[in-house]
């Protein structure tokens, strides 16, 4: 009888999923994981001290969305089991909830259903020449390879700092996964502020966050090139890397020269701190090595801009995406020069990708503005702090000027909402809520991922 009941429930659940369009499936899938995480974190043996339900929901959403904003201390409030649940949510959110299960299905049956393909094409924006099987393999292999390397490196970095061997191993694993998935969760209440000039530790974080922020398109493309499956690096990879490192270089220079609170450090230490902070903003990793509440206004606006733009498409990072910014700039440049075609690096950008970029830019900016507008009524904080917090939330970054824990219940609900929207994607969210039928252009991927 129980087996029959289980089969009936499973059958009805599958029927329900098949009635959803891919965007609704992604929305529902992430929502269910968020609720499950909330339930597990609410269990008594997950908490060291009693934690309010809204703070537990906030933590679950922040972990699944790989944001890193926290209203309570991860280490002080949650037991090892609770921290393990948080890390599991981070891993699911980082590589996508459908990725691992589909990869296992593909490995065992050597094929995946059309339904799985449609959802994965909506979860990951990828060039049309990529095979979904190869892409999934690169995601899984690259993720776990980099995370294992990161954990080993972290162990050697943390071993001289901590005397407890078990904690050293656990904190190494935790920060490796959190860094690569650009989650920003830390077992240290002040993030990496205590290690601002620890070059080895900072280097590990930068290696992991850049690896996650550049994304799986770049990894797959490089793999294609060196395995002789492709004769050249794709336009998308060139666009991503040039834009990502170009913006990063300018932002690092602004922070290096313009931030007064780090001028007492040596030249190398200032460069280290500036690079650490800007990389963690644009990759949406969310770690900080200096207090952010005292940043000069110019550098603060630079960090906000980096969080707004975000990482590469089909990466573990969030934000509007660097390719969206590039496409919008290309549109403006073509209009200013009165050119009929919109180009970047001498190549025409397809019209459907331009439409997607403009739609994302407008929708993303509108949600950000509206959330700041609502927060201005619920919170007694300055505009720059509210803008910083909201940008960090929708960009799934996790950096904060120190106001997260003092937010009102309504303020936390607002951030929970936009963290979730930031993870599923603003266009996916819009189509899941408003679209009556599948938008055909989503499935017809071109050679440019935005």
Beta strands, then each sheet from edge to edge (+ up, - down):
strand 1: 343-344
strand 2: 347-348
sheet 1: 1+ 2-
end
